[in-house]
């Protein structure tokens, strides 16, 4: 199975589509397709947003702007872009928390557990960015 054969199902389940039996995937794709067709005039839908996110939306919510070798490469680059944007935000937050810890009022400070949680999130995202860079 490929994502091009089952775009709605891939938008909903991602790579788990590969583990579905062919007949079940076809039936689900048909159902999701008819649901999407009926909702096209309704504007933004959950399934439509999922499909857009799974189909190479970068951190700014737009399709990945560069030509890529394959659709998978475009998806990897978009995921890398989103992870990098998340990491940047967390580091800015950590920087602000440190400034408040050093120079701010006591009632504006966050606890050690929050700082450690943000550090762990930064580490996790940095590791993910590293994996995506090597994969792309």
C-alpha positions, 0 to 999 in steps of 0.5 A: 500500500502507498500513501498515494493510493489511500490519501485520506487513510494515510492522513488519519493513520499515518504509516499504520496504513501499511499494516491494514489488509488491502480490502479493509484499507479500500473500504475505509478510504472510500468511506473517508473520501465520501465524507471529505467530498460531502464536507468540502463546502464546510471550510476547515475540517479535522480530517482536512487539517490532518491531511494537510499536516501529514502532507508536508506542512512545514512549521509555518503551516504551508506546504514544504517550499522546496522541491524534494526528491520524493514525497517521503523526503518532503515529509521528512524535511517538513517534520524536521522544520516543525521539530526545529521550530518547537525546539527554538520555542522551548529554548526561548522559553527556557532562556526567559525562565532563566532570566526571571530566575536570576533577575525577576520576582519570586512569584514569577519564577517556575519550579525546578520540575518545570525547568527540568521538563523543558530541558528534557523536551529540548533534548528529545527534540534535538535528538529527533532533529538529529535523526531526521537530518540523517534520514533526509 
